Amino acid sequence: MRSAIQTFEKNNKVKPKKIIVYRDGVSGSQQGTIMVTEVKTLTDICKEDDIKLAYLIANKRVSARYFVNNGGRLSGALPGMYIDKKIVTSTGNVQDFFLVSQISRQGAASPTHYHILWMDEGAFTKQDLIKLTYKLCYLYFHINAGIKVPAPIQYAERLGTMLGDKVNS
């Protein structure tokens, strides 16, 4: 992270004011470990440089499906629908929300469950992060529609697969 901040500063002649980290592949039982290791390290680095930080975990494996009541008829949730009240488990600093970002061609769209493990006070609002997350789901260059997770997660997954294939061959 320090190297990335230094490179950003070198190229832009200014340090970043805010950093948002999206993380995938973390189960509920690992969140405590992530808080103690990754989030703690990143918050310490960002505090040194007076940078505001948000850290989100995306969970794609969600069995819940959401529907919209259209005058007595149920239809699948449309892209952009989010759930951030009543059925979420926000406790303490950790907040969460469900977001449907893609169109379902058949059946009901499966939402992605996001956990906001860290959000510096005053730098972001939950609504800001929901809107940004949704918009990032439309910036993946291989598909001209919304995808299930924000583009940075999909790019990281693609890069990891590519490097794994190169190392193993």
C-alpha positions as a Markdown table, in Angstrom:
| # | Residue | x | y | z |
|---|---|---|---|---|
| 1 | Met | 0.0 | 0.0 | 0.0 |
| 2 | Arg | 2.8 | 2.4 | 0.8 |
| 3 | Ser | 4.4 | 1.7 | -2.6 |
| 4 | Ala | 1.0 | 2.3 | -4.3 |
| 5 | Ile | 0.6 | 5.6 | -2.5 |
| 6 | Gln | 4.1 | 6.7 | -3.4 |
| 7 | Thr | 3.6 | 5.8 | -7.0 |
| 8 | Phe | 0.3 | 7.7 | -7.1 |
| 9 | Glu | 2.0 | 10.7 | -5.5 |
| 10 | Lys | 4.9 | 10.6 | -8.0 |
| 11 | Asn | 2.6 | 10.4 | -11.0 |
| 12 | Asn | 0.0 | 12.9 | -9.8 |
| 13 | Lys | 2.0 | 15.3 | -7.7 |
| 14 | Val | -0.4 | 14.8 | -4.8 |
| 15 | Lys | -1.3 | 12.0 | -2.4 |
| 16 | Pro | -4.7 | 10.4 | -2.7 |
| 17 | Lys | -7.4 | 11.7 | -0.3 |
| 18 | Lys | -9.5 | 8.6 | -0.2 |
| 19 | Ile | -8.9 | 4.9 | -0.9 |
| 20 | Ile | -11.6 | 2.2 | -1.3 |
| 21 | Val | -10.6 | -1.4 | -1.1 |
| 22 | Tyr | -12.9 | -4.1 | -2.4 |
| 23 | Arg | -12.1 | -7.7 | -1.3 |
| 24 | Asp | -13.5 | -11.0 | -2.4 |
| 25 | Gly | -13.1 | -14.5 | -1.2 |
| 26 | Val | -13.6 | -13.9 | 2.5 |
| 27 | Ser | -16.0 | -16.1 | 4.5 |
| 28 | Gly | -17.9 | -14.8 | 7.5 |
| 29 | Ser | -15.6 | -16.7 | 9.9 |
| 30 | Gln | -12.6 | -15.0 | 8.4 |
| 31 | Gln | -13.8 | -11.4 | 8.9 |
| 32 | Gly | -12.3 | -11.1 | 12.3 |
| 33 | Thr | -8.9 | -12.1 | 11.0 |
| 34 | Ile | -9.2 | -9.7 | 8.1 |
| 35 | Met | -10.0 | -6.9 | 10.6 |
| 36 | Val | -7.0 | -7.6 | 12.7 |
| 37 | Thr | -4.5 | -8.1 | 9.9 |
| 38 | Glu | -5.4 | -6.4 | 6.6 |
| 39 | Val | -7.7 | -3.6 | 7.8 |
| 40 | Lys | -5.5 | -2.7 | 10.8 |
| 41 | Thr | -2.4 | -2.5 | 8.6 |
| 42 | Leu | -4.2 | -0.4 | 5.9 |
| 43 | Thr | -5.7 | 2.0 | 8.5 |
| 44 | Asp | -2.3 | 2.5 | 10.1 |
| 45 | Ile | -0.7 | 3.3 | 6.7 |
| 46 | Cys | -3.5 | 5.6 | 5.7 |
| 47 | Lys | -3.5 | 7.5 | 9.0 |
| 48 | Glu | 0.2 | 8.3 | 8.5 |
| 49 | Asp | -0.6 | 10.0 | 5.2 |
| 50 | Asp | -4.0 | 11.4 | 6.3 |
| 51 | Ile | -5.9 | 9.3 | 3.8 |
| 52 | Lys | -9.5 | 8.3 | 4.4 |
| 53 | Leu | -10.2 | 4.5 | 3.9 |
| 54 | Ala | -13.1 | 2.3 | 3.2 |
| 55 | Tyr | -12.8 | -1.5 | 3.1 |
| 56 | Leu | -15.6 | -3.7 | 1.7 |
| 57 | Ile | -15.9 | -7.4 | 1.3 |
| 58 | Ala | -18.1 | -8.9 | -1.4 |
| 59 | Asn | -19.8 | -12.3 | -1.0 |
| 60 | Lys | -21.1 | -13.6 | -4.3 |
| 61 | Arg | -22.5 | -16.9 | -2.9 |
| 62 | Val | -25.9 | -15.7 | -1.6 |
| 63 | Ser | -28.9 | -18.0 | -1.6 |
| 64 | Ala | -31.4 | -15.1 | -1.0 |
| 65 | Arg | -33.5 | -13.8 | -3.9 |
| 66 | Tyr | -35.5 | -10.6 | -3.8 |
| 67 | Phe | -38.6 | -9.7 | -5.7 |
| 68 | Val | -40.6 | -6.6 | -6.3 |
| 69 | Asn | -44.4 | -6.4 | -5.8 |
| 70 | Asn | -45.9 | -4.9 | -9.0 |
| 71 | Gly | -49.6 | -4.6 | -8.1 |
| 72 | Gly | -50.0 | -8.1 | -6.8 |
| 73 | Arg | -47.6 | -9.7 | -9.3 |
| 74 | Leu | -44.1 | -10.5 | -8.2 |
| 75 | Ser | -41.2 | -9.8 | -10.6 |
| 76 | Gly | -37.5 | -10.2 | -10.2 |
| 77 | Ala | -35.4 | -7.4 | -8.7 |
| 78 | Leu | -34.1 | -5.0 | -11.3 |
| 79 | Pro | -30.4 | -3.9 | -11.4 |
| 80 | Gly | -29.8 | -1.2 | -8.9 |
| 81 | Met | -32.0 | -2.6 | -6.2 |
| 82 | Tyr | -30.3 | -2.6 | -2.8 |
| 83 | Ile | -31.3 | -3.8 | 0.6 |
| 84 | Asp | -29.7 | -2.0 | 3.6 |
| 85 | Lys | -32.3 | -2.1 | 6.3 |
| 86 | Lys | -34.3 | -4.6 | 8.4 |
| 87 | Ile | -32.8 | -7.8 | 7.1 |
| 88 | Val | -29.1 | -6.9 | 7.2 |
| 89 | Thr | -26.9 | -7.5 | 10.2 |
| 90 | Ser | -25.1 | -4.2 | 10.7 |
| 91 | Thr | -23.4 | -4.2 | 14.1 |
| 92 | Gly | -20.9 | -1.8 | 15.5 |
| 93 | Asn | -18.5 | -0.6 | 12.8 |
| 94 | Val | -19.4 | -3.4 | 10.4 |
| 95 | Gln | -22.4 | -2.5 | 8.1 |
| 96 | Asp | -23.7 | -4.5 | 5.2 |
| 97 | Phe | -26.0 | -4.4 | 2.3 |
| 98 | Phe | -27.3 | -6.5 | -0.6 |
| 99 | Leu | -27.0 | -5.2 | -4.1 |
| 100 | Val | -28.5 | -6.6 | -7.4 |
| 101 | Ser | -26.3 | -5.2 | -10.1 |
| 102 | Gln | -27.0 | -7.5 | -13.1 |
| 103 | Ile | -30.0 | -8.4 | -15.1 |
| 104 | Ser | -31.3 | -12.0 | -14.8 |
| 105 | Arg | -32.2 | -13.5 | -18.1 |
| 106 | Gln | -33.9 | -16.4 | -16.4 |
| 107 | Gly | -35.3 | -16.6 | -12.9 |
| 108 | Ala | -34.5 | -14.1 | -10.2 |
| 109 | Ala | -31.2 | -12.2 | -10.0 |
| 110 | Ser | -28.9 | -13.3 | -7.2 |
| 111 | Pro | -27.7 | -10.3 | -5.1 |
| 112 | Thr | -24.1 | -9.8 | -3.9 |
| 113 | His | -23.8 | -9.3 | -0.1 |
| 114 | Tyr | -21.3 | -6.6 | 0.8 |
| 115 | His | -19.8 | -6.0 | 4.3 |
| 116 | Ile | -18.3 | -2.6 | 5.0 |
| 117 | Leu | -15.6 | -3.7 | 7.5 |
| 118 | Trp | -14.1 | -0.2 | 7.7 |
| 119 | Met | -15.3 | 3.3 | 6.8 |
| 120 | Asp | -13.5 | 6.4 | 8.0 |
| 121 | Glu | -15.9 | 8.8 | 9.6 |
| 122 | Gly | -16.9 | 11.7 | 7.5 |
| 123 | Ala | -15.2 | 10.5 | 4.4 |
| 124 | Phe | -17.9 | 8.3 | 3.0 |
| 125 | Thr | -21.5 | 7.5 | 3.6 |
| 126 | Lys | -23.1 | 4.1 | 3.2 |
| 127 | Gln | -25.2 | 5.5 | 0.3 |
| 128 | Asp | -22.0 | 6.8 | -1.4 |
| 129 | Leu | -20.4 | 3.3 | -1.2 |
| 130 | Ile | -23.6 | 1.6 | -2.5 |
| 131 | Lys | -23.8 | 4.0 | -5.5 |
| 132 | Leu | -20.1 | 3.6 | -6.3 |
| 133 | Thr | -20.3 | -0.1 | -6.0 |
| 134 | Tyr | -23.2 | -0.3 | -8.4 |
| 135 | Lys | -21.5 | 1.9 | -10.9 |
| 136 | Leu | -18.3 | -0.1 | -10.8 |
| 137 | Cys | -20.3 | -3.2 | -11.7 |
| 138 | Tyr | -20.7 | -1.6 | -15.2 |
| 139 | Leu | -17.1 | -0.8 | -15.9 |
| 140 | Tyr | -15.8 | -4.3 | -16.8 |
| 141 | Phe | -14.6 | -4.0 | -20.4 |
| 142 | His | -15.4 | -7.6 | -21.4 |
| 143 | Ile | -19.1 | -7.3 | -21.0 |
| 144 | Asn | -21.3 | -4.3 | -21.9 |
| 145 | Ala | -23.8 | -4.9 | -19.1 |
| 146 | Gly | -23.7 | -5.1 | -15.3 |
| 147 | Ile | -21.7 | -7.9 | -13.7 |
| 148 | Lys | -22.2 | -9.4 | -10.2 |
| 149 | Val | -19.2 | -7.7 | -8.5 |
| 150 | Pro | -17.4 | -4.4 | -9.1 |
| 151 | Ala | -14.9 | -4.3 | -11.9 |
| 152 | Pro | -11.8 | -4.1 | -9.7 |
| 153 | Ile | -12.7 | -7.5 | -8.1 |
| 154 | Gln | -13.3 | -9.1 | -11.5 |
| 155 | Tyr | -10.0 | -7.7 | -12.8 |
| 156 | Ala | -8.1 | -9.0 | -9.8 |
| 157 | Glu | -9.8 | -12.4 | -10.2 |
| 158 | Arg | -8.8 | -12.5 | -13.9 |
| 159 | Leu | -5.3 | -11.4 | -13.2 |
| 160 | Gly | -4.9 | -14.1 | -10.5 |
| 161 | Thr | -6.2 | -16.8 | -12.8 |
| 162 | Met | -3.8 | -15.6 | -15.6 |
| 163 | Leu | -0.8 | -15.6 | -13.3 |
| 164 | Gly | -1.7 | -18.9 | -11.8 |
| 165 | Asp | -1.9 | -20.4 | -15.3 |
| 166 | Lys | 1.5 | -19.0 | -16.2 |
| 167 | Val | 3.2 | -20.1 | -13.0 |
| 168 | Asn | 1.8 | -23.6 | -13.2 |
| 169 | Ser | 2.7 | -24.1 | -16.9 |
